[in-house]
């Protein structure tokens, strides 16, 4: 049953004054090679010497009256949940002692021998599950510890200070905002993984990925017969994530009626399945994430003001890579190391960025942010023959397309001045949009006409570049 040999073993102390009886009991333990570590303790003094080893299970074998002193010593020093009593004497006083002390695992021999074997097997399985869970938790904590969120810039230090607040208060709803590729999902996972000391459910859903009717059923579940295809009751993601974390990615795309239901979960910690009357509790954390400007959506009546204020209790804004200063070089070195290990095990390692590459990186606006940087470094490390990466290694990969065509009206009236080091197409595009919007007092229909783009396209660009009206 236990095919895998573990470096850690399930430690059992068999305590009793009769070694022959202990050997008999040992035969009922389903011992698989390499899984159990069994120690026989045949006297009070020998048991005292082993107290510091703290067994996973202490089995006290009562075959004569002197054995009860070993049981008493065990009760004084170990959790009664980890003590079992095997009784050959069948004493009424022993039964009373076990009840008073809280030792509930009791077996009368020889009639309970099969039950005793099953008990040992089940306890060992529970121990194995707990051990596996602890190992998995340790791996996940290593995968999602703070060091995975790389950066020393002042803006990132502000982010990490807020993250620590979120971890300290596990019931707080958190809003993570930032452009595409800034690491919102990674940050949500870091918050979750560092909030709990044991494995808890973690569920992510993209609110823009499903139609509203399907999304409601996915989030809250449904009762049998709630709609045409509801042939069985289905648990929703809030039920599945109970006790842990649910991440509502792209919350800005939620329809207003669903926003109201999310607000109720945040405020009351309750919800109902679609078509149901039972009120269910959600005892966990909600993390909302978006790359949209929620304040702008509120002004346009596309996002509920009350939900917005609830989400703004602990907002964490991830800055775009272009605003993080020298973090870009720290991240680049990290990714170079990662992909050296993956792709260049038998090749000379890439040692870093050349001065020209650093200048190129600093001048480029990184519209895809950290995600784009990672992909650019990955392809460069995979394909380069250079010791240090140069602009030629990645300049064909980065986004260089102009995304709007300025109308004749704009070209005659809009004047943009950018320093040379910021004169990229993306910076130019952002400044043009900001200038036009300011010129027309944020009349977006007029601004879209001047820029020669559609109103929805302008909305997306405003959200992409986090452009706000001047206050």
N, C-alpha and C positions, 0 to 999 in steps of 0.2 A: 504493500500500500504506500509506503514511504520510499519511493525509489531514489529520490534525491538525497544525497548525503549532505548534511549541513555542517558548517563549521561550528555553529552553536547547537548544543544538545539540550533536550528536555531533561532537567535535573530532578531526580527523585531521591529522597531520603527514605529508606525503609528502617524504621526504629522499633526495636523490641529486644527483650533480654534473651530470647531463645533464637539462636542462629539457625537452628534446624527449621523452626517455624517461618523465619524470614525467607529462607531458601524455598520453602513450599509456596509462600505468597509470591515470590519472584516468578514462579512458573506461570502465574495467572496474568502477568504483565505482558502484553503483546509486543515483545521486544524485537524490533527490526534493527539489523546491524547498523551501527553508526548513528542512530537516532536518539537513543536514551542513554543517560549517564546515571547509573544507579549506585548509590552508596549505602552499605549496611551499617547501621549504628546499633551496637548491642549493649551499650551501657550509658549511664547518665553522663559520665565524664567524656566519653567519646562524642556524645551528642553536643556537649558544651563546646568542644573544640571546633565543631563544624557550624556553629551558629552564624558566623559571619558570612558563610557561603550562600545563605538565603536561597533555598531550593524553590523550584517551580511547584513542587508538590511534596508535602511531608505525609507519609503513610505510617501511622502509629498502629502497630499490631499488638493487640491485647490478648495474650495467652495465659498470663498469670497476673497477680495483683501488683507485682513490682513494675509492670509495664506502664502503669498509670502515671508514675513519676516522669516518664519520658513524654507522655501526652501532656502533662501539666507544663513541662519545660517548653514544649512546642507551642502551646496556647499562649504562654507568656511572651514568646519572642517572634512568632510569625502570625501573619494574617490568617484568621480562621477559615477564610475562603480557600486557602491553599493547604488545608489540613484534611485528611481523610482518616477515618478510624475503621480498622478491621478487627472485629470482635469474635474471639473464640470462647469467651467466658460467659457472655450474655447476662451481664450484671445490670440490675435495675438502677443502681447508683451511678454506673457509668453512663447510662442513657440520660439520666437527669443532668449529669455534668456536661455532657455534650450539648444538650439543649440550652443550658444556662450560658455556656461559653460561645455559642453560635456556630459550632461545628455541625454542619448539616449533612456531610458526606459520610454515611455510616453503612457498613456492610457486615452482616452476620454470616460467619463462615461455618460450614462449607456451602450452605444453600445459596448464598449470594455470589458465588464465584463467577458465574457468567456475567451478572450485572456489574461486578467489580471490574472485569476485563473491559467491558463496554465503556465504563466510566473512565478508565485510564486512557483508552483510545480517544474518547471525545475530548478529554482535557488536553491531550497532546495535540489534537487537531486545532482546538481553540488557540493554544499557544502558538502553533505554526501560523495560523491566520493572523494573529496579532503581530508576530515577528515579520511576516511578509508585508503587513500594512505599515509597520514602522520603517521597513526598508524602503517601501514605495514612497512614503512621506519624506524620508530623508533625501531620496533621489529628486523628488519634485521640488523640495526646498532648495536643493543645490541648483536645479534648473532655473528656478524663478527667484533666486535671492537678489538682494539689492545690487550686487555687483553686475548683474545682467543688464541693468539700466545704466549705461555708461555715460558719463559726462560730468565735468567739473565747472561748467559755466554757471554764473549767478542764477540764471533762469532755471537751470536744472536743479540747483540746490534748493530753490523755492519749491519746485515740484516735489522733491524728496521729503521736504519738511511737511508738506501736506499729506503725502503718502503715509508718513509715520503717524500723523493724526488719525487717518482713516483706519490704520491697523489697530491703534489703541481703542477705537470705538467701533466695535464690529457690527453694530446695528445701524450705523449711519449710512444713508443713501449717498452715493458718490456720483458725480458727473465728471466725465473725462472728455475734454474737447481738444481738438487739434486737427491739422490737415491730414489728408491721407498719407499713410506711411510714417507717421511720427511715433507709432508704438503704443496706440491706445489699448489694443487687446493684450499686449505683453504687460502693460502696466496694470490692467485689471487682474491678470493672473498673478502678478507679484503681490498685489493687495490681498487677494484671496489666500494665496499660499502662505503668507506670513501672518495672517489673522488667526488661523486655527492651528492647534497643536496636534490635531489628528486629521485623518482624511475626511473631508466633507465634500458633498457634491458641488460641482462647478459646471454651469450650463451657460453657453453663449447662443444667442439667436440674433440674426440680422433682420431687423424690423422692415427693411426694404425688400426682402427676398420673397415675401409671400403676399398674396392679396389679403385685404383686411379680414374677410370672413374666415379664411384659413388660419390667419395669424391668431385670431381670437381663440379658436379651438386649440391651436398649438400651445398658446400661453396658458390658458385656463382649463383646458380639457373639456370634455363634453359628456353628457349622459346619453344612454341608449335612446335612440329615437329623437334626439334634439334636432336633427335635420335629416334629409333624405338618405344620406350614406352613413349615418351614425348607427351602425348595427350593434355596437357594443360600447360600454362605457370606456372612456379613455382618460388617463391621467394627463394633465397638462404639465408644462415645464415648471410652473411655480410649485406644483406638488413634488416633482422630481428633484427640484433644487432646494426643497425645504431643509433648513438646517445648514445650508451652505450659501452659495452665491449664484445669482442669475445676472447675466450681462445682457442688457438690451442695447445692442449695437445699432447705430443709425436711428436713434430714437426720434430724431427730427422728421423722419418719414412716416411716423405713426399718424393714422387718421384721428380726428378729434374725438370720436366716440371711444376709441381704444385708449386715448390719452386719459380720459376720465376714469376708466377702469384701472389703469396703472396708478393714477393718483390715489384711488381708494386703497389699493394694496399698500402704497407707501404710507398713507395716513393711518389706516385701521389695521394693517397687516392681515386683511381678510379678502376673500374672493369667492366666487361661485363658478362652478363649471357651466358651460353653455347648456341651457335647458335644465339646469339643476336648481334646487331650492336650498340645499345644504350649504351652510357657510363654512368655508375651510380656512385654516390659519396658515399664514406664511411666516415662519420664524427664520429669517435669513437676511442676507444683504442683497440689495439691488444696486447694481452699477450700471449707469446709463452712459453711452458713448455716442459722440457725433462729430462729424467734420463740418457741420453746418453752424451758422450763426443763429442760435436760438432766440436771442434778443430781437433780431430782425424778423424772425418768423412770428414772434409774439406781436410785433407791431403790424404785421400783415395779416393777423388773425388766423395764422396757420398752426399756431402752437398755443396751448392753453397757458394763460398767465399764472394761474394757481399752481399748475404742475411745474412751470419754469421756476417759480420761487421755491418750491419744495426741493427741486434738483440743485438749486444754487446754495444749499446749506453748506456743501463741501465741494466746490468746483475745482477741478485740477486741469489747467490748460497746458498741454504739451506744446512747447514752442517749435516752430519749423526749424529745420536744420540750418537754414541760412541765418537764423538769429542766435545760434548757439556758439558762435566764435570758434575757438580752437577745439571744441568738442569734435568737430568733423575729423580732425587728424587723429584724435584718440580712438574714435570709432573706426577710422580707416585702418589703423595699426591692428586693432582687435580683429577686424575682418580678414586682414592679410594673414595673420597668424592662424585663424580658423581655417582658411582655405589652403594655406600651405600644408597643413596637416591632412587635409582631405584629398588634395589633388597632386601634391608634389612630394610624396613620400620618398620617391627614388630620383627626384630631380633637385637641382639647386634651389634653395628657398628664395622667395622674394624678400628682400631685406627692408623694404619700406617705400616711401614716396620720394621721388626726386624733387628738388626745389621748384622745377617747372610744373610738376604735377600738383604740388601744394598751391601754387599760384592759380592754377586752373581750377582746383577744387574751391578755393576761396571766392573766385569770381563767378562761378556757376551758382545758380539759384536753387538747385535741387527741388524741383516741384514734386518729386516723389519721395523726398525726405530720406529718412534712414533706410527705408526699404529700397529705394532707388540706389543709394550709396552701396548697400550690401550687394545688390545684384551687379552693379558696375565693378566692384572689387572682385567679386566671384569670377566674372568672365575674364577680367584682366589677369588675375592670378592663374587661371586655367590656360590662357592662350599666350601669355608673354614669354619672351626669351630674355628679358632684361632682368638685371639684378635689382634695380630700382624701377618702379613703375613711372612711366612718362605720360604726358598728355596723349601721345599717339596710341597708348594702350587702351584708352577708354573714350576718347573724344567722339568716336563713331557710335557709341552706345547711348550717350546722354541726349536728353530731349532738347531739340534746337528749333522746333517749328514755331513760327509766329501764329497765334491762334485767333487774331482778329484783324480785320482790315479797316483802317481808320478812314472815315468818309472824308470827302473834300472839305466839308464844313469844319470838321475837327482839325484837319491838317492846316487849315488857314488860321485857326484861332487858338489852338492848343500848343503851348511851348513847354517842352520837358527838358530839364537839365539834370543829368546824372553824372557823378564822378566816374572816371574811367573804370575803376575797379568794380563798379556796380552796373556797368553798362551792358547787362545781358538782356536777352529778349524778354525773359520773364519779369525782370525788374521794370523794364520799359513798359510792358503791358500793364503791370500793376499801377505804375505812376500815371499812365494815360487814363485808366479807368477812374482812379481817385480824383484826378484833375477835372475830368468831364463831369463826374457826379457832383463835385463841389461847385462847378460853374453853373449847373442847372438846379442847384439846391436839392439834390437827391431826387429829382423827378426821373425815375428809372426808365419810363417809357421814352422820354425825350433823350436821355443819355444813350439808350440802346439805338435810337434812330441816328444820333450823331456818330456813334461808333460803328454803325453798319452791321449790327448783330441783333438777334432776337432778344426779347425780354427774358425768356427762360435762360438763354445763354448768358446774359448779363448776370442774372441771379446766381448762376453756378460759379461764375468768375468772382463775384463778390464774396461768396462763401469760400471758394478755393483760397483766395488771398486774404481772407479775414479783414476785409475793408469795412471800417466803421465810419459813420458820420462824425465830423468834427464837432465836439461839444463846446 
